Amino acid sequence: MKTSVISLAIAAGTCVVGMLSSCSEKRWQAEGTVTGAEGKELILEAPNNFGQWYPLDTVEIDSKGSFKVRQFPAGHPEIYRLTLGKESVYFPIDSIETVTITADASRFSNGYKLAGSPSADKMQQINELICKVVDSQGEQAVAYDPALKRALAELILSDPSGIVAYYTIFRRVGDTPLFNPQDKADLKMIGAVANAFTSKRPDDPRTGYLSQLYLSNRRSNGISAATDTIVANEISLPEIKLLDRDGKERSLTEEASKGNVTILSFTAYGAEFSPAINLELAKIYEANNTSGLEIYQVSVDSDEFAWRQAAANLPWIAVFNSPKHGAKNLLQYNVTNLPATFIINRQGELVERVDDITRLSSAVSRYL
């Protein structure tokens, strides 16, 4: 159902491609081999301003299984991916280094190896630790295996402001998150990363979301302000102010202050998944609106006329994030793919992100 399928919430802050050449004349490079894929094409992709993946380059794997891609640096650490068919491998780039990738076409997305930079080496260690647990105990065990969590914590804390720490905090294995903000121990680790980003990367678009995620879950986990590691004042719900179908400006924080439980939905009405998502939202809205449920839905469609037609008969608040608004509203909620759905409680606090729409109804019922 998602326009971009990835096991974690990868950071969304990117340079516009057309501006990359002005960042530096030097380039980073990814090279390596893919056994069993001779003559096939690899697509190099990056996350765009709306969290979707777009192609940067296409390269043909030669007769020896080798490939090489080069790009200008984005100006900040980023995660990229190489896609072969329907499978992808993910790798970190900090600046202008060369990362090597060794993979097998028969298990491209889960059997690859990274090397060539400290970040690549660290991501490789993390991948190996996770694969070991998955192979022996299954995907769900990654959230509870104490040895794995200790090892991951050590790797994260060795560079908590690094892109790999962020990658690990939001990584999922299948449907299982490695770090769940509703778990006290996991939330403290999220707080450590948020603290590092706040201190060392205050202007990074990932920083605000990290802080919000930690602080909004701190109270429910019984973590007091005295033990709060975030070096910042407690922040409120990130604001969104956009026009609805009638041309009226609608404020998310204003709606969330009315004492209702609010579903914050990021979507695109022109996307293939949209009808199914809105059908599920309609069921939830009809069943719970009289009990104090509201929906604030942000559409990132490029065609405003088509958006107005689609939004005309919706019973909830539907606003339009036009191309001129850019990615700000998505970045502050770390929206890295669409659809993305959040729950705001009656106190106006962002309390949960729900990735599986089939579980949204039961999640909402916990806050009504």
Solvent accessible surface area in square Angstrom, and as a share of the most:
residue,aa,sasa,rsa
1,M,123,0.55
2,K,61,0.26
3,T,60,0.35
4,S,4,0.02
5,V,109,0.63
6,I,24,0.12
7,S,39,0.25
8,L,6,0.03
9,A,15,0.12
10,I,3,0.02
11,A,0,0.00
12,A,3,0.02
13,G,5,0.05
14,T,29,0.17
15,C,36,0.22
16,V,81,0.46
17,V,67,0.39
18,G,69,0.66
19,M,115,0.51
20,L,13,0.07
21,S,60,0.39
22,S,94,0.60
23,C,55,0.33
24,S,36,0.23
25,E,147,0.66
26,K,132,0.56
27,R,95,0.35
28,W,1,0.00
29,Q,32,0.14
30,A,0,0.00
31,E,46,0.20
32,G,16,0.16
33,T,51,0.30
34,V,1,0.00
35,T,84,0.49
36,G,47,0.45
37,A,0,0.00
38,E,83,0.37
39,G,47,0.45
40,K,109,0.46
41,E,105,0.47
42,L,0,0.00
43,I,63,0.32
44,L,0,0.00
45,E,18,0.08
46,A,3,0.03
47,P,3,0.02
48,N,38,0.19
49,N,51,0.26
50,F,44,0.18
51,G,0,0.00
52,Q,50,0.22
53,W,30,0.10
54,Y,42,0.16
55,P,89,0.56
56,L,33,0.17
57,D,55,0.29
58,T,66,0.38
59,V,30,0.17
60,E,109,0.49
61,I,0,0.00
62,D,66,0.34
63,S,100,0.65
64,K,172,0.73
65,G,1,0.01
66,S,38,0.25
67,F,11,0.05
68,K,110,0.47
69,V,3,0.02
70,R,114,0.42
71,Q,29,0.13
72,F,33,0.14
73,P,13,0.08
74,A,8,0.06
75,G,64,0.62
76,H,52,0.23
77,P,17,0.11
78,E,2,0.01
79,I,1,0.01
80,Y,9,0.03
81,R,28,0.10
82,L,1,0.00
83,T,17,0.10
84,L,21,0.10
85,G,67,0.64
86,K,204,0.87
87,E,66,0.30
88,S,14,0.09
89,V,0,0.00
90,Y,27,0.10
91,F,0,0.00
92,P,0,0.00
93,I,4,0.02
94,D,56,0.29
95,S,57,0.37
96,I,73,0.37
97,E,36,0.16
98,T,53,0.31
99,V,0,0.00
100,T,48,0.28
101,I,1,0.01
102,T,73,0.43
103,A,6,0.04
104,D,45,0.23
105,A,24,0.18
106,S,96,0.62
107,R,134,0.49
108,F,2,0.01
109,S,46,0.30
110,N,100,0.52
111,G,18,0.17
112,Y,22,0.08
113,K,124,0.53
114,L,6,0.03
115,A,43,0.34
116,G,50,0.48
117,S,8,0.05
118,P,116,0.73
119,S,17,0.11
120,A,0,0.00
121,D,68,0.35
122,K,36,0.15
123,M,0,0.00
124,Q,20,0.09
125,Q,90,0.40
126,I,1,0.00
127,N,12,0.06
128,E,92,0.41
129,L,54,0.27
130,I,3,0.01
131,C,46,0.28
132,K,150,0.64
133,V,14,0.08
134,V,40,0.23
135,D,122,0.63
136,S,84,0.54
137,Q,107,0.48
138,G,29,0.28
139,E,82,0.37
140,Q,137,0.61
141,A,18,0.14
142,V,0,0.00
143,A,20,0.16
144,Y,173,0.66
145,D,22,0.11
146,P,86,0.54
147,A,58,0.45
148,L,4,0.02
149,K,32,0.14
150,R,150,0.55
151,A,27,0.21
152,L,0,0.00
153,A,19,0.15
154,E,125,0.56
155,L,25,0.12
156,I,1,0.00
157,L,92,0.46
158,S,78,0.50
159,D,65,0.34
160,P,33,0.21
161,S,9,0.06
162,G,9,0.09
163,I,5,0.02
164,V,5,0.03
165,A,2,0.02
166,Y,1,0.00
167,Y,6,0.02
168,T,0,0.00
169,I,2,0.01
170,F,25,0.11
171,R,35,0.13
172,R,57,0.21
173,V,16,0.09
174,G,47,0.45
175,D,106,0.55
176,T,17,0.10
177,P,35,0.22
178,L,0,0.00
179,F,10,0.04
180,N,59,0.30
181,P,32,0.20
182,Q,85,0.38
183,D,64,0.33
184,K,100,0.43
185,A,72,0.56
186,D,11,0.06
187,L,0,0.00
188,K,109,0.46
189,M,26,0.12
190,I,1,0.01
191,G,0,0.00
192,A,25,0.19
193,V,0,0.00
194,A,0,0.00
195,N,41,0.21
196,A,9,0.07
197,F,2,0.01
198,T,25,0.15
199,S,66,0.43
200,K,149,0.63
201,R,64,0.23
202,P,91,0.57
203,D,138,0.72
204,D,19,0.10
205,P,50,0.31
206,R,6,0.02
207,T,10,0.06
208,G,36,0.35
209,Y,4,0.02
210,L,0,0.00
211,S,6,0.04
212,Q,7,0.03
213,L,16,0.08
214,Y,3,0.01
215,L,10,0.05
216,S,13,0.08
217,N,4,0.02
218,R,28,0.10
219,R,158,0.58
220,S,96,0.62
221,N,15,0.08
222,G,61,0.59
223,I,13,0.06
224,S,61,0.39
225,A,71,0.55
226,A,101,0.79
227,T,84,0.49
228,D,36,0.19
229,T,65,0.38
230,I,12,0.06
231,V,101,0.58
232,A,54,0.42
233,N,134,0.69
234,E,99,0.45
235,I,65,0.33
236,S,91,0.59
237,L,12,0.06
238,P,20,0.13
239,E,61,0.27
240,I,1,0.00
241,K,110,0.47
242,L,3,0.01
243,L,88,0.44
244,D,8,0.04
245,R,67,0.24
246,D,123,0.64
247,G,41,0.39
248,K,126,0.53
249,E,101,0.45
250,R,51,0.19
251,S,12,0.08
252,L,0,0.00
253,T,44,0.26
254,E,102,0.46
255,E,13,0.06
256,A,2,0.01
257,S,86,0.56
258,K,119,0.50
259,G,31,0.30
260,N,42,0.22
261,V,0,0.00
262,T,0,0.00
263,I,0,0.00
264,L,0,0.00
265,S,1,0.01
266,F,0,0.00
267,T,0,0.00
268,A,11,0.09
269,Y,24,0.09
270,G,72,0.69
271,A,20,0.16
272,E,173,0.78
273,F,13,0.05
274,S,6,0.04
275,P,95,0.60
276,A,54,0.42
277,I,4,0.02
278,N,25,0.13
279,L,109,0.54
280,E,43,0.19
281,L,1,0.00
282,A,37,0.29
283,K,117,0.50
284,I,5,0.02
285,Y,27,0.10
286,E,148,0.66
287,A,74,0.58
288,N,26,0.13
289,N,56,0.29
290,T,134,0.78
291,S,62,0.40
292,G,13,0.13
293,L,2,0.01
294,E,31,0.14
295,I,0,0.00
296,Y,0,0.00
297,Q,0,0.00
298,V,0,0.00
299,S,0,0.00
300,V,16,0.09
301,D,18,0.09
302,S,95,0.61
303,D,75,0.39
304,E,77,0.34
305,F,141,0.59
306,A,47,0.36
307,W,2,0.01
308,R,86,0.31
309,Q,116,0.51
310,A,51,0.39
311,A,0,0.00
312,A,56,0.43
313,N,142,0.73
314,L,27,0.13
315,P,81,0.51
316,W,6,0.02
317,I,11,0.06
318,A,1,0.01
319,V,0,0.00
320,F,12,0.05
321,N,0,0.00
322,S,13,0.08
323,P,78,0.49
324,K,178,0.75
325,H,70,0.31
326,G,23,0.22
327,A,9,0.07
328,K,146,0.62
329,N,13,0.07
330,L,1,0.00
331,L,34,0.17
332,Q,37,0.16
333,Y,0,0.00
334,N,3,0.01
335,V,0,0.00
336,T,4,0.02
337,N,12,0.06
338,L,0,0.00
339,P,10,0.06
340,A,4,0.03
341,T,9,0.05
342,F,1,0.01
343,I,0,0.00
344,I,0,0.00
345,N,17,0.09
346,R,81,0.29
347,Q,128,0.57
348,G,18,0.17
349,E,40,0.18
350,L,5,0.03
351,V,19,0.11
352,E,26,0.12
353,R,49,0.18
354,V,12,0.07
355,D,49,0.25
356,D,45,0.23
357,I,16,0.08
358,T,102,0.59
359,R,121,0.44
360,L,0,0.00
361,S,51,0.33
362,S,66,0.42
363,A,4,0.03
364,V,0,0.00
365,S,67,0.43
366,R,143,0.52
367,Y,55,0.21
368,L,65,0.32
